Amino acid sequence: MTDNWIKMRTSLKSHPKVNKIAALLEKPADGSAGFDVSVGGQRSVLLTRNVTRCVTVTSLLLVWSAANEHTSGGMLRNVDLRYLNVLAGFDYFGGAE
């Protein structure tokens, strides 16, 4: 077991790769319904992207925390994309690249 903390960049939420993952979570490649935030019955694109980026950062931290806790070299063994979804707590997370 390693230390009980992991380092995170303060600008992670605004990183282009996080934005790309957020966009993929909003519109999964298989055409299924993705993440969507509505207020008062109206879909808000800006609010959806902001919330999805926050969910993406949280999901990344959950996956990184599991790797930090359960590996010696940071490589999760015997893990497929579905299990990454479980670790992240969000469907389609494992397939977002």
Backbone as XML, in Angstrom:
<?xml version="1.0"?>
<chain id="A" units="angstrom">
  <residue number="1" name="MET">
    <atom name="N" x="0.852" y="-1.188" z="0.000"/>
    <atom name="CA" x="0.000" y="0.000" z="0.000"/>
    <atom name="C" x="0.887" y="1.237" z="0.000"/>
  </residue>
  <residue number="2" name="THR">
    <atom name="N" x="0.491" y="2.247" z="-0.750"/>
    <atom name="CA" x="1.238" y="3.491" z="-0.819"/>
    <atom name="C" x="0.603" y="4.520" z="0.091"/>
  </residue>
  <residue number="3" name="ASP">
    <atom name="N" x="1.074" y="5.732" z="-0.013"/>
    <atom name="CA" x="0.508" y="6.808" z="0.807"/>
    <atom name="C" x="-0.977" y="6.966" z="0.563"/>
  </residue>
  <residue number="4" name="ASN">
    <atom name="N" x="-1.667" y="7.579" z="1.522"/>
    <atom name="CA" x="-3.116" y="7.761" z="1.424"/>
    <atom name="C" x="-3.500" y="9.067" z="0.748"/>
  </residue>
  <residue number="5" name="TRP">
    <atom name="N" x="-2.636" y="9.604" z="-0.072"/>
    <atom name="CA" x="-2.979" y="10.814" z="-0.806"/>
    <atom name="C" x="-2.413" y="10.705" z="-2.215"/>
  </residue>
  <residue number="6" name="ILE">
    <atom name="N" x="-3.020" y="11.447" z="-3.108"/>
    <atom name="CA" x="-2.499" y="11.526" z="-4.465"/>
    <atom name="C" x="-2.431" y="12.994" z="-4.857"/>
  </residue>
  <residue number="7" name="LYS">
    <atom name="N" x="-1.499" y="13.314" z="-5.715"/>
    <atom name="CA" x="-1.313" y="14.687" z="-6.153"/>
    <atom name="C" x="-2.278" y="14.981" z="-7.301"/>
  </residue>
  <residue number="8" name="MET">
    <atom name="N" x="-2.896" y="16.157" z="-7.262"/>
    <atom name="CA" x="-3.816" y="16.563" z="-8.319"/>
    <atom name="C" x="-3.460" y="17.980" z="-8.758"/>
  </residue>
  <residue number="9" name="ARG">
    <atom name="N" x="-3.468" y="18.215" z="-10.037"/>
    <atom name="CA" x="-3.233" y="19.569" z="-10.547"/>
    <atom name="C" x="-4.423" y="20.460" z="-10.197"/>
  </residue>
  <residue number="10" name="THR">
    <atom name="N" x="-4.149" y="21.682" z="-9.820"/>
    <atom name="CA" x="-5.230" y="22.608" z="-9.496"/>
    <atom name="C" x="-6.016" y="23.015" z="-10.738"/>
  </residue>
  <residue number="11" name="SER">
    <atom name="N" x="-5.410" y="22.894" z="-11.900"/>
    <atom name="CA" x="-6.080" y="23.273" z="-13.148"/>
    <atom name="C" x="-6.659" y="22.070" z="-13.880"/>
  </residue>
  <residue number="12" name="LEU">
    <atom name="N" x="-6.813" y="20.937" z="-13.194"/>
    <atom name="CA" x="-7.269" y="19.719" z="-13.862"/>
    <atom name="C" x="-8.628" y="19.895" z="-14.546"/>
  </residue>
  <residue number="13" name="LYS">
    <atom name="N" x="-9.559" y="20.605" z="-13.903"/>
    <atom name="CA" x="-10.906" y="20.768" z="-14.478"/>
    <atom name="C" x="-10.875" y="21.501" z="-15.818"/>
  </residue>
  <residue number="14" name="SER">
    <atom name="N" x="-9.874" y="22.350" z="-16.028"/>
    <atom name="CA" x="-9.817" y="23.105" z="-17.284"/>
    <atom name="C" x="-8.879" y="22.468" z="-18.310"/>
  </residue>
  <residue number="15" name="HIS">
    <atom name="N" x="-8.313" y="21.303" z="-18.006"/>
    <atom name="CA" x="-7.391" y="20.648" z="-18.932"/>
    <atom name="C" x="-8.153" y="20.185" z="-20.186"/>
  </residue>
  <residue number="16" name="PRO">
    <atom name="N" x="-7.575" y="20.370" z="-21.368"/>
    <atom name="CA" x="-8.256" y="19.958" z="-22.603"/>
    <atom name="C" x="-8.643" y="18.477" z="-22.637"/>
  </residue>
  <residue number="17" name="LYS">
    <atom name="N" x="-7.841" y="17.609" z="-22.045"/>
    <atom name="CA" x="-8.180" y="16.179" z="-22.043"/>
    <atom name="C" x="-9.410" y="15.912" z="-21.175"/>
  </residue>
  <residue number="18" name="VAL">
    <atom name="N" x="-9.558" y="16.643" z="-20.082"/>
    <atom name="CA" x="-10.751" y="16.505" z="-19.236"/>
    <atom name="C" x="-11.968" y="16.981" z="-20.015"/>
  </residue>
  <residue number="19" name="ASN">
    <atom name="N" x="-11.824" y="18.079" z="-20.739"/>
    <atom name="CA" x="-12.933" y="18.577" z="-21.552"/>
    <atom name="C" x="-13.324" y="17.565" z="-22.621"/>
  </residue>
  <residue number="20" name="LYS">
    <atom name="N" x="-12.331" y="16.889" z="-23.214"/>
    <atom name="CA" x="-12.615" y="15.875" z="-24.231"/>
    <atom name="C" x="-13.366" y="14.693" z="-23.629"/>
  </residue>
  <residue number="21" name="ILE">
    <atom name="N" x="-12.918" y="14.226" z="-22.459"/>
    <atom name="CA" x="-13.623" y="13.125" z="-21.792"/>
    <atom name="C" x="-15.043" y="13.547" z="-21.460"/>
  </residue>
  <residue number="22" name="ALA">
    <atom name="N" x="-15.212" y="14.772" z="-20.952"/>
    <atom name="CA" x="-16.546" y="15.276" z="-20.616"/>
    <atom name="C" x="-17.444" y="15.272" z="-21.849"/>
  </residue>
  <residue number="23" name="ALA">
    <atom name="N" x="-16.912" y="15.705" z="-22.978"/>
    <atom name="CA" x="-17.702" y="15.721" z="-24.217"/>
    <atom name="C" x="-18.106" y="14.309" z="-24.623"/>
  </residue>
  <residue number="24" name="LEU">
    <atom name="N" x="-17.205" y="13.337" z="-24.449"/>
    <atom name="CA" x="-17.525" y="11.950" z="-24.789"/>
    <atom name="C" x="-18.557" y="11.362" z="-23.834"/>
  </residue>
  <residue number="25" name="LEU">
    <atom name="N" x="-18.542" y="11.789" z="-22.584"/>
    <atom name="CA" x="-19.542" y="11.313" z="-21.622"/>
    <atom name="C" x="-20.919" y="11.898" z="-21.923"/>
  </residue>
  <residue number="26" name="GLU">
    <atom name="N" x="-20.936" y="13.093" z="-22.484"/>
    <atom name="CA" x="-22.212" y="13.715" z="-22.857"/>
    <atom name="C" x="-22.832" y="13.027" z="-24.077"/>
  </residue>
  <residue number="27" name="LYS">
    <atom name="N" x="-21.987" y="12.567" z="-24.997"/>
    <atom name="CA" x="-22.468" y="11.918" z="-26.227"/>
    <atom name="C" x="-21.645" y="10.659" z="-26.469"/>
  </residue>
  <residue number="28" name="PRO">
    <atom name="N" x="-21.995" y="9.546" z="-25.802"/>
    <atom name="CA" x="-21.246" y="8.298" z="-25.992"/>
    <atom name="C" x="-21.229" y="7.859" z="-27.451"/>
  </residue>
  <residue number="29" name="ALA">
    <atom name="N" x="-20.147" y="7.198" z="-27.831"/>
    <atom name="CA" x="-19.948" y="6.767" z="-29.221"/>
    <atom name="C" x="-21.023" y="5.807" z="-29.703"/>
  </residue>
  <residue number="30" name="ASP">
    <atom name="N" x="-21.646" y="5.066" z="-28.793"/>
    <atom name="CA" x="-22.659" y="4.088" z="-29.215"/>
    <atom name="C" x="-24.022" y="4.728" z="-29.467"/>
  </residue>
  <residue number="31" name="GLY">
    <atom name="N" x="-24.104" y="6.057" z="-29.333"/>
    <atom name="CA" x="-25.346" y="6.766" z="-29.619"/>
    <atom name="C" x="-26.352" y="6.774" z="-28.487"/>
  </residue>
  <residue number="32" name="SER">
    <atom name="N" x="-26.014" y="6.163" z="-27.357"/>
    <atom name="CA" x="-26.942" y="6.147" z="-26.221"/>
    <atom name="C" x="-26.984" y="7.515" z="-25.541"/>
  </residue>
  <residue number="33" name="ALA">
    <atom name="N" x="-27.979" y="7.691" z="-24.685"/>
    <atom name="CA" x="-28.121" y="8.951" z="-23.967"/>
    <atom name="C" x="-26.952" y="9.128" z="-23.012"/>
  </residue>
  <residue number="34" name="GLY">
    <atom name="N" x="-26.335" y="10.260" z="-23.063"/>
    <atom name="CA" x="-25.211" y="10.554" z="-22.187"/>
    <atom name="C" x="-25.636" y="11.453" z="-21.052"/>
  </residue>
  <residue number="35" name="PHE">
    <atom name="N" x="-24.674" y="12.085" z="-20.461"/>
    <atom name="CA" x="-24.889" y="12.993" z="-19.345"/>
    <atom name="C" x="-25.598" y="14.241" z="-19.857"/>
  </residue>
  <residue number="36" name="ASP">
    <atom name="N" x="-26.628" y="14.675" z="-19.168"/>
    <atom name="CA" x="-27.396" y="15.844" z="-19.588"/>
    <atom name="C" x="-27.956" y="16.526" z="-18.349"/>
  </residue>
  <residue number="37" name="VAL">
    <atom name="N" x="-27.800" y="17.834" z="-18.275"/>
    <atom name="CA" x="-28.323" y="18.597" z="-17.150"/>
    <atom name="C" x="-29.391" y="19.556" z="-17.665"/>
  </residue>
  <residue number="38" name="SER">
    <atom name="N" x="-30.560" y="19.466" z="-17.064"/>
    <atom name="CA" x="-31.658" y="20.359" z="-17.426"/>
    <atom name="C" x="-32.068" y="21.172" z="-16.202"/>
  </residue>
  <residue number="39" name="VAL">
    <atom name="N" x="-32.447" y="22.410" z="-16.441"/>
    <atom name="CA" x="-32.930" y="23.284" z="-15.376"/>
    <atom name="C" x="-34.285" y="23.821" z="-15.800"/>
  </residue>
  <residue number="40" name="GLY">
    <atom name="N" x="-35.296" y="23.576" z="-14.982"/>
    <atom name="CA" x="-36.635" y="24.039" z="-15.318"/>
    <atom name="C" x="-37.147" y="23.455" z="-16.617"/>
  </residue>
  <residue number="41" name="GLY">
    <atom name="N" x="-36.722" y="22.236" z="-16.933"/>
    <atom name="CA" x="-37.164" y="21.580" z="-18.154"/>
    <atom name="C" x="-36.385" y="21.984" z="-19.392"/>
  </residue>
  <residue number="42" name="GLN">
    <atom name="N" x="-35.447" y="22.907" z="-19.258"/>
    <atom name="CA" x="-34.648" y="23.359" z="-20.392"/>
    <atom name="C" x="-33.232" y="22.821" z="-20.273"/>
  </residue>
  <residue number="43" name="ARG">
    <atom name="N" x="-32.739" y="22.206" z="-21.355"/>
    <atom name="CA" x="-31.373" y="21.695" z="-21.356"/>
    <atom name="C" x="-30.399" y="22.868" z="-21.422"/>
  </residue>
  <residue number="44" name="SER">
    <atom name="N" x="-29.394" y="22.813" z="-20.581"/>
    <atom name="CA" x="-28.381" y="23.857" z="-20.573"/>
    <atom name="C" x="-27.047" y="23.254" z="-21.003"/>
  </residue>
  <residue number="45" name="VAL">
    <atom name="N" x="-26.567" y="23.633" z="-22.180"/>
    <atom name="CA" x="-25.315" y="23.101" z="-22.710"/>
    <atom name="C" x="-24.146" y="23.506" z="-21.819"/>
  </residue>
  <residue number="46" name="LEU">
    <atom name="N" x="-24.095" y="24.764" z="-21.403"/>
    <atom name="CA" x="-23.001" y="25.242" z="-20.562"/>
    <atom name="C" x="-23.005" y="24.553" z="-19.202"/>
  </residue>
  <residue number="47" name="LEU">
    <atom name="N" x="-24.171" y="24.458" z="-18.583"/>
    <atom name="CA" x="-24.261" y="23.799" z="-17.288"/>
    <atom name="C" x="-23.916" y="22.318" z="-17.418"/>
  </residue>
  <residue number="48" name="THR">
    <atom name="N" x="-24.399" y="21.673" z="-18.473"/>
    <atom name="CA" x="-24.076" y="20.260" z="-18.698"/>
    <atom name="C" x="-22.571" y="20.073" z="-18.802"/>
  </residue>
  <residue number="49" name="ARG">
    <atom name="N" x="-21.879" y="20.890" z="-19.588"/>
    <atom name="CA" x="-20.432" y="20.741" z="-19.747"/>
    <atom name="C" x="-19.701" y="21.007" z="-18.431"/>
  </residue>
  <residue number="50" name="ASN">
    <atom name="N" x="-20.108" y="22.023" z="-17.685"/>
    <atom name="CA" x="-19.457" y="22.308" z="-16.403"/>
    <atom name="C" x="-19.655" y="21.171" z="-15.408"/>
  </residue>
  <residue number="51" name="VAL">
    <atom name="N" x="-20.868" y="20.665" z="-15.323"/>
    <atom name="CA" x="-21.140" y="19.554" z="-14.404"/>
    <atom name="C" x="-20.400" y="18.304" z="-14.868"/>
  </residue>
  <residue number="52" name="THR">
    <atom name="N" x="-20.398" y="18.047" z="-16.159"/>
    <atom name="CA" x="-19.716" y="16.865" z="-16.676"/>
    <atom name="C" x="-18.216" y="16.952" z="-16.436"/>
  </residue>
  <residue number="53" name="ARG">
    <atom name="N" x="-17.628" y="18.118" z="-16.542"/>
    <atom name="CA" x="-16.195" y="18.251" z="-16.233"/>
    <atom name="C" x="-15.932" y="17.977" z="-14.758"/>
  </residue>
  <residue number="54" name="CYS">
    <atom name="N" x="-16.806" y="18.430" z="-13.877"/>
    <atom name="CA" x="-16.649" y="18.138" z="-12.446"/>
    <atom name="C" x="-16.776" y="16.642" z="-12.181"/>
  </residue>
  <residue number="55" name="VAL">
    <atom name="N" x="-17.745" y="16.002" z="-12.826"/>
    <atom name="CA" x="-17.914" y="14.549" z="-12.697"/>
    <atom name="C" x="-16.688" y="13.835" z="-13.249"/>
  </residue>
  <residue number="56" name="THR">
    <atom name="N" x="-16.133" y="14.306" z="-14.351"/>
    <atom name="CA" x="-14.939" y="13.705" z="-14.945"/>
    <atom name="C" x="-13.757" y="13.781" z="-13.993"/>
  </residue>
  <residue number="57" name="VAL">
    <atom name="N" x="-13.520" y="14.933" z="-13.397"/>
    <atom name="CA" x="-12.411" y="15.089" z="-12.451"/>
    <atom name="C" x="-12.602" y="14.164" z="-11.254"/>
  </residue>
  <residue number="58" name="THR">
    <atom name="N" x="-13.813" y="14.111" z="-10.725"/>
    <atom name="CA" x="-14.090" y="13.225" z="-9.588"/>
    <atom name="C" x="-13.867" y="11.769" z="-9.983"/>
  </residue>
  <residue number="59" name="SER">
    <atom name="N" x="-14.325" y="11.385" z="-11.160"/>
    <atom name="CA" x="-14.148" y="10.007" z="-11.633"/>
    <atom name="C" x="-12.673" y="9.671" z="-11.815"/>
  </residue>
  <residue number="60" name="LEU">
    <atom name="N" x="-11.908" y="10.585" z="-12.381"/>
    <atom name="CA" x="-10.470" y="10.366" z="-12.516"/>
    <atom name="C" x="-9.819" y="10.158" z="-11.151"/>
  </residue>
  <residue number="61" name="LEU">
    <atom name="N" x="-10.190" y="10.975" z="-10.195"/>
    <atom name="CA" x="-9.622" y="10.831" z="-8.850"/>
    <atom name="C" x="-9.993" y="9.490" z="-8.227"/>
  </residue>
  <residue number="62" name="LEU">
    <atom name="N" x="-11.202" y="9.013" z="-8.467"/>
    <atom name="CA" x="-11.609" y="7.710" z="-7.942"/>
    <atom name="C" x="-10.790" y="6.578" z="-8.560"/>
  </residue>
  <residue number="63" name="VAL">
    <atom name="N" x="-10.575" y="6.640" z="-9.873"/>
    <atom name="CA" x="-9.778" y="5.608" z="-10.554"/>
    <atom name="C" x="-8.324" y="5.689" z="-10.096"/>
  </residue>
  <residue number="64" name="TRP">
    <atom name="N" x="-7.759" y="6.893" z="-10.047"/>
    <atom name="CA" x="-6.372" y="7.057" z="-9.607"/>
    <atom name="C" x="-6.195" y="6.609" z="-8.156"/>
  </residue>
  <residue number="65" name="SER">
    <atom name="N" x="-7.190" y="6.879" z="-7.327"/>
    <atom name="CA" x="-7.124" y="6.454" z="-5.923"/>
    <atom name="C" x="-7.106" y="4.935" z="-5.809"/>
  </residue>
  <residue number="66" name="ALA">
    <atom name="N" x="-7.926" y="4.262" z="-6.618"/>
    <atom name="CA" x="-7.942" y="2.799" z="-6.617"/>
    <atom name="C" x="-6.590" y="2.256" z="-7.078"/>
  </residue>
  <residue number="67" name="ALA">
    <atom name="N" x="-6.018" y="2.860" z="-8.124"/>
    <atom name="CA" x="-4.705" y="2.428" z="-8.598"/>
    <atom name="C" x="-3.640" y="2.682" z="-7.532"/>
  </residue>
  <residue number="68" name="ASN">
    <atom name="N" x="-3.731" y="3.800" z="-6.852"/>
    <atom name="CA" x="-2.775" y="4.138" z="-5.797"/>
    <atom name="C" x="-2.881" y="3.159" z="-4.635"/>
  </residue>
  <residue number="69" name="GLU">
    <atom name="N" x="-4.083" y="2.752" z="-4.324"/>
    <atom name="CA" x="-4.335" y="1.885" z="-3.166"/>
    <atom name="C" x="-4.035" y="0.416" z="-3.450"/>
  </residue>
  <residue number="70" name="HIS">
    <atom name="N" x="-4.327" y="-0.052" z="-4.652"/>
    <atom name="CA" x="-4.320" y="-1.491" z="-4.910"/>
    <atom name="C" x="-3.229" y="-1.979" z="-5.860"/>
  </residue>
  <residue number="71" name="THR">
    <atom name="N" x="-2.268" y="-1.123" z="-6.164"/>
    <atom name="CA" x="-1.164" y="-1.545" z="-7.027"/>
    <atom name="C" x="0.157" y="-1.121" z="-6.416"/>
  </residue>
  <residue number="72" name="SER">
    <atom name="N" x="1.215" y="-1.748" z="-6.887"/>
    <atom name="CA" x="2.538" y="-1.317" z="-6.439"/>
    <atom name="C" x="3.197" y="-0.423" z="-7.482"/>
  </residue>
  <residue number="73" name="GLY">
    <atom name="N" x="2.830" y="-0.574" z="-8.729"/>
    <atom name="CA" x="3.426" y="0.228" z="-9.784"/>
    <atom name="C" x="2.443" y="1.100" z="-10.530"/>
  </residue>
  <residue number="74" name="GLY">
    <atom name="N" x="1.221" y="1.201" z="-10.051"/>
    <atom name="CA" x="0.215" y="2.032" z="-10.690"/>
    <atom name="C" x="-0.550" y="1.371" z="-11.824"/>
  </residue>
  <residue number="75" name="MET">
    <atom name="N" x="-0.258" y="0.116" z="-12.110"/>
    <atom name="CA" x="-0.939" y="-0.604" z="-13.190"/>
    <atom name="C" x="-2.025" y="-1.496" z="-12.604"/>
  </residue>
  <residue number="76" name="LEU">
    <atom name="N" x="-3.278" y="-1.227" z="-12.978"/>
    <atom name="CA" x="-4.381" y="-2.076" z="-12.542"/>
    <atom name="C" x="-4.419" y="-3.309" z="-13.441"/>
  </residue>
  <residue number="77" name="ARG">
    <atom name="N" x="-4.301" y="-4.463" z="-12.871"/>
    <atom name="CA" x="-4.284" y="-5.714" z="-13.634"/>
    <atom name="C" x="-5.689" y="-6.325" z="-13.662"/>
  </residue>
  <residue number="78" name="ASN">
    <atom name="N" x="-5.984" y="-7.044" z="-14.742"/>
    <atom name="CA" x="-7.276" y="-7.725" z="-14.903"/>
    <atom name="C" x="-8.457" y="-6.753" z="-14.800"/>
  </residue>
  <residue number="79" name="VAL">
    <atom name="N" x="-8.288" y="-5.592" z="-15.380"/>
    <atom name="CA" x="-9.330" y="-4.566" z="-15.353"/>
    <atom name="C" x="-9.745" y="-4.280" z="-16.789"/>
  </residue>
  <residue number="80" name="ASP">
    <atom name="N" x="-11.053" y="-4.302" z="-17.039"/>
    <atom name="CA" x="-11.545" y="-3.951" z="-18.365"/>
    <atom name="C" x="-12.289" y="-2.616" z="-18.277"/>
  </residue>
  <residue number="81" name="LEU">
    <atom name="N" x="-12.793" y="-2.152" z="-19.418"/>
    <atom name="CA" x="-13.456" y="-0.848" z="-19.454"/>
    <atom name="C" x="-14.689" y="-0.803" z="-18.565"/>
  </residue>
  <residue number="82" name="ARG">
    <atom name="N" x="-15.409" y="-1.920" z="-18.460"/>
    <atom name="CA" x="-16.594" y="-1.946" z="-17.602"/>
    <atom name="C" x="-16.220" y="-1.752" z="-16.139"/>
  </residue>
  <residue number="83" name="TYR">
    <atom name="N" x="-15.080" y="-2.345" z="-15.737"/>
    <atom name="CA" x="-14.660" y="-2.178" z="-14.344"/>
    <atom name="C" x="-14.196" y="-0.744" z="-14.076"/>
  </residue>
  <residue number="84" name="LEU">
    <atom name="N" x="-13.611" y="-0.097" z="-15.076"/>
    <atom name="CA" x="-13.283" y="1.322" z="-14.908"/>
    <atom name="C" x="-14.556" y="2.134" z="-14.678"/>
  </residue>
  <residue number="85" name="ASN">
    <atom name="N" x="-15.641" y="1.756" z="-15.351"/>
    <atom name="CA" x="-16.933" y="2.408" z="-15.105"/>
    <atom name="C" x="-17.334" y="2.249" z="-13.650"/>
  </residue>
  <residue number="86" name="VAL">
    <atom name="N" x="-17.139" y="1.045" z="-13.113"/>
    <atom name="CA" x="-17.486" y="0.775" z="-11.713"/>
    <atom name="C" x="-16.624" y="1.627" z="-10.790"/>
  </residue>
  <residue number="87" name="LEU">
    <atom name="N" x="-15.316" y="1.648" z="-11.036"/>
    <atom name="CA" x="-14.420" y="2.441" z="-10.190"/>
    <atom name="C" x="-14.772" y="3.930" z="-10.246"/>
  </residue>
  <residue number="88" name="ALA">
    <atom name="N" x="-15.084" y="4.403" z="-11.449"/>
    <atom name="CA" x="-15.395" y="5.821" z="-11.635"/>
    <atom name="C" x="-16.801" y="6.170" z="-11.161"/>
  </residue>
  <residue number="89" name="GLY">
    <atom name="N" x="-17.680" y="5.159" z="-11.116"/>
    <atom name="CA" x="-19.064" y="5.419" z="-10.716"/>
    <atom name="C" x="-19.879" y="6.086" z="-11.802"/>
  </residue>
  <residue number="90" name="PHE">
    <atom name="N" x="-19.463" y="5.860" z="-13.067"/>
    <atom name="CA" x="-20.127" y="6.552" z="-14.165"/>
    <atom name="C" x="-20.087" y="5.676" z="-15.405"/>
  </residue>
  <residue number="91" name="ASP">
    <atom name="N" x="-21.242" y="5.377" z="-16.004"/>
    <atom name="CA" x="-21.282" y="4.591" z="-17.233"/>
    <atom name="C" x="-20.526" y="5.315" z="-18.334"/>
  </residue>
  <residue number="92" name="TYR">
    <atom name="N" x="-19.891" y="4.567" z="-19.199"/>
    <atom name="CA" x="-19.147" y="5.039" z="-20.368"/>
    <atom name="C" x="-17.813" y="5.703" z="-20.042"/>
  </residue>
  <residue number="93" name="PHE">
    <atom name="N" x="-17.453" y="5.793" z="-18.759"/>
    <atom name="CA" x="-16.198" y="6.441" z="-18.405"/>
    <atom name="C" x="-15.010" y="5.669" z="-18.974"/>
  </residue>
  <residue number="94" name="GLY">
    <atom name="N" x="-15.032" y="4.334" z="-18.848"/>
    <atom name="CA" x="-13.921" y="3.530" z="-19.319"/>
    <atom name="C" x="-13.661" y="3.652" z="-20.800"/>
  </residue>
  <residue number="95" name="GLY">
    <atom name="N" x="-14.685" y="3.922" z="-21.576"/>
    <atom name="CA" x="-14.529" y="4.044" z="-23.025"/>
    <atom name="C" x="-14.168" y="5.438" z="-23.490"/>
  </residue>
  <residue number="96" name="ALA">
    <atom name="N" x="-14.213" y="6.421" z="-22.608"/>
    <atom name="CA" x="-13.861" y="7.799" z="-22.989"/>
    <atom name="C" x="-12.342" y="7.909" z="-23.024"/>
  </residue>
  <residue number="97" name="GLU">
    <atom name="N" x="-11.818" y="8.418" z="-24.101"/>
    <atom name="CA" x="-10.361" y="8.532" z="-24.205"/>
    <atom name="C" x="-9.936" y="9.912" z="-24.586"/>
  </residue>
</chain>
